[in-house]
Amino acid sequence: MKPDMFKQPVSIVVGLGFPADVRSVMDAYRHLTEWPVSLRDAAHSVALKACKAALCGQIEAETARGLFVAFADKHDLLAPEMSGIAGSPNWCDPDTHAR
C-alpha cells in the first residue's frame, strides 16, 4: 500500500449528491484545493495543511484522514452509510413502512 493511502476511504457527496470515495491523501488534497475560496474556513485550512504535511511525510496519512473527515463532516459532505439500508430485508416492502 502506498504511504498516502487511507486504510478506509472517506465517502463524500460531490456534484449533484453523487457519492465519491476519497482513498488517499492526494485525493483529499485535490478536493480541498478545488473547494471554493469563498467557502474556505479554519477546518479547511487545518485539513489542507495536514494533507500537505502527510504528502511530505511529516505526519501519518491517517492523521490527515481524520482532519479531512472533520472538514467533510462540518460541511455536510459525508455520504450516508448505505449498508444499513441495503442490508435490511424489507426495505422495499411498502407494507412494512406504511404503519
Buried (B, 14 or more C-beta within 10 A) or exposed (E): EEEBBBEEBBBBBEEEEEEBEBBBBBBBBEBBEEBEEEEEEEBBEBBBBBBBBBBEEEBBBEBBBBBBBBBBEBBEBBBEEEEEEEEEEEEEEEEEEEE
